[in-house]
Amino acid sequence: MTSSTTPGGLARFNALEEHAAHAALREACASTAWVRTLLAHRPYTTPDDLFAASDAAMAELTAEDLAEAMAGHPPIGRPKPGDPTSSREQRGMAGASAELKEEMLELNLAYQERFGHVFLICATGRTGEQMRDAVKERIGNSPEQEREIVRSELGKINRIRLARLVEEENV
């Protein structure tokens, strides 16, 4: 495989030293197992190959691996200070009313009490109201149902983050 057949950002990612690639992937997902799996399959020929590897790795994560991945995500409505990724992804809550932000805080706490982890949703492109409605709907799920929804939402988030990683001029 030559870099002339691989998109530029992906070629740069493939060429990263192991520790730098590990750090870049860790920014996308906090699961050690997911990161290891994606590193083990480098180099990738196309972004779709990278996304497929991510999806396959997500499908194999244990409950403990999912918990580790979720621990890397701040609650909806409270992005990590100084973290442009969580701020960008949660943009839908930025202009929310004080009432909606307070309601999301209460719902986040109720969800966390029920499931033992942060409410996780692919927030990109969603309004604050859509995220509120999603937590209200999902809080009634069984833990097993919710674990699989979380797995799916994490997969969506990882794809978005990986796309940004391989599109960026400097990985």
C-alpha positions as CSV (number, residue, x, y, z in Angstrom):
1,M,0.0,0.0,0.0
2,T,1.3,3.4,-0.9
3,S,0.2,6.7,0.4
4,S,-0.8,7.7,-3.1
5,T,-3.7,5.2,-2.9
6,T,-4.6,6.1,0.7
7,P,-6.3,9.4,1.6
8,G,-3.8,11.9,3.1
9,G,-5.1,12.0,6.7
10,L,-5.4,8.3,6.8
11,A,-1.9,7.8,5.4
12,R,-0.6,10.2,8.1
13,F,-2.5,8.2,10.8
14,N,-1.1,4.9,9.4
15,A,2.5,6.3,9.6
16,L,2.3,7.5,13.2
17,E,4.5,5.8,15.7
18,E,2.7,3.4,17.9
19,H,2.5,5.7,20.9
20,A,1.2,8.6,18.9
21,A,-1.4,6.5,17.1
22,H,-2.4,5.1,20.5
23,A,-2.9,8.7,21.9
24,A,-4.9,9.7,18.8
25,L,-7.2,6.7,19.1
26,R,-7.5,7.2,22.9
27,E,-8.9,10.7,22.1
28,A,-11.6,9.1,20.0
29,C,-12.5,6.4,22.5
30,A,-11.3,5.7,26.1
31,S,-11.6,2.0,25.8
32,T,-8.2,0.3,26.0
33,A,-9.5,-2.8,24.2
34,W,-10.9,-0.8,21.3
35,V,-7.7,1.2,20.9
36,R,-5.6,-2.0,20.9
37,T,-7.8,-3.6,18.3
38,L,-7.6,-0.7,16.0
39,L,-3.9,-0.4,16.4
40,A,-3.5,-4.1,15.6
41,H,-5.2,-3.7,12.3
42,R,-3.1,-0.8,11.0
43,P,-2.4,0.1,8.2
44,Y,-5.8,0.9,6.8
45,T,-6.4,1.3,3.1
46,T,-9.6,3.4,3.2
47,P,-11.5,5.3,5.9
48,D,-14.2,2.6,5.5
49,D,-11.7,0.0,6.5
50,L,-11.0,1.9,9.6
51,F,-14.7,2.4,10.4
52,A,-15.4,-1.3,9.9
53,A,-12.6,-2.2,12.3
54,S,-14.0,0.3,14.8
55,D,-17.5,-1.2,14.4
56,A,-16.1,-4.8,14.9
57,A,-14.1,-3.7,17.9
58,M,-17.2,-2.0,19.4
59,A,-19.2,-5.2,19.0
60,E,-16.6,-7.2,21.0
61,L,-16.4,-4.8,24.0
62,T,-17.3,-6.3,27.3
63,A,-19.4,-4.5,29.9
64,E,-16.2,-3.4,31.6
65,D,-14.8,-2.1,28.3
66,L,-18.0,-0.2,27.7
67,A,-17.8,1.3,31.2
68,E,-14.2,2.4,30.5
69,A,-15.3,4.0,27.2
70,M,-18.2,5.8,28.8
71,A,-15.9,7.2,31.5
72,G,-14.3,9.3,28.8
73,H,-17.5,11.2,28.1
74,P,-18.8,14.1,30.1
75,P,-22.5,14.4,31.0
76,I,-24.7,16.0,28.3
77,G,-24.9,19.7,29.1
78,R,-21.6,19.7,30.9
79,P,-18.8,19.4,28.3
80,K,-15.2,19.1,29.7
81,P,-13.8,22.6,30.3
82,G,-11.2,23.3,27.6
83,D,-12.2,20.3,25.5
84,P,-13.2,21.4,22.1
85,T,-14.4,17.9,21.1
86,S,-17.0,17.6,23.8
87,S,-18.0,21.2,23.3
88,R,-18.4,20.7,19.6
89,E,-20.4,17.5,20.0
90,Q,-22.7,19.0,22.6
91,R,-23.3,22.2,20.7
92,G,-27.1,21.5,20.8
93,M,-27.1,22.3,24.6
94,A,-25.0,25.4,24.3
95,G,-27.9,27.7,23.6
96,A,-30.4,25.8,25.7
97,S,-32.5,27.7,28.2
98,A,-31.6,27.6,31.9
99,E,-34.7,25.5,32.5
100,L,-33.7,22.9,29.9
101,K,-30.1,22.8,31.3
102,E,-31.5,22.3,34.8
103,E,-33.9,19.6,33.5
104,M,-31.0,17.8,31.8
105,L,-28.9,17.9,35.0
106,E,-31.7,16.3,36.9
107,L,-32.3,13.7,34.1
108,N,-28.6,12.9,33.9
109,L,-28.5,12.3,37.7
110,A,-31.6,10.1,37.6
111,Y,-30.1,8.1,34.6
112,Q,-26.8,7.8,36.3
113,E,-28.5,6.6,39.5
114,R,-30.4,4.0,37.5
115,F,-27.7,2.7,35.3
116,G,-24.5,3.5,37.1
117,H,-23.0,5.5,34.3
118,V,-23.3,8.8,32.4
119,F,-26.1,9.1,29.8
120,L,-24.4,8.6,26.5
121,I,-25.8,9.7,23.2
122,C,-24.3,10.8,19.9
123,A,-25.1,14.4,20.5
124,T,-23.7,15.7,17.2
125,G,-26.5,17.5,15.3
126,R,-29.1,17.1,18.1
127,T,-30.9,19.9,19.8
128,G,-31.1,20.1,23.6
129,E,-34.7,19.2,23.4
130,Q,-33.9,16.0,21.4
131,M,-31.3,15.0,23.9
132,R,-33.7,15.6,26.8
133,D,-36.4,13.5,25.0
134,A,-33.9,10.7,24.4
135,V,-32.9,10.4,28.1
136,K,-36.6,10.5,29.1
137,E,-37.3,7.7,26.7
138,R,-34.3,5.6,27.5
139,I,-34.4,5.8,31.3
140,G,-37.2,3.2,31.3
141,N,-35.0,0.6,29.5
142,S,-33.6,-2.4,31.1
143,P,-29.9,-2.4,31.8
144,E,-29.3,-4.9,29.0
145,Q,-31.3,-2.8,26.5
146,E,-29.4,0.3,27.6
147,R,-26.0,-1.3,27.3
148,E,-26.7,-2.2,23.7
149,I,-28.0,1.3,22.9
150,V,-24.9,2.8,24.5
151,R,-22.7,0.4,22.4
152,S,-24.5,1.7,19.3
153,E,-24.2,5.4,20.3
154,L,-20.5,5.0,21.1
155,G,-20.0,3.4,17.7
156,K,-21.6,6.5,16.1
157,I,-19.4,8.8,18.2
158,N,-16.3,6.8,17.4
159,R,-17.0,7.0,13.6
160,I,-17.4,10.8,13.8
161,R,-14.2,11.2,15.7
162,L,-12.3,8.8,13.5
163,A,-13.5,10.7,10.4
164,R,-12.2,13.9,11.9
165,L,-8.9,12.2,12.8
166,V,-8.2,11.0,9.3
167,E,-9.5,14.2,7.6
168,E,-7.4,16.5,9.6
169,E,-4.3,18.0,8.0
170,N,-2.2,17.2,11.1
171,V,-3.0,14.1,13.0
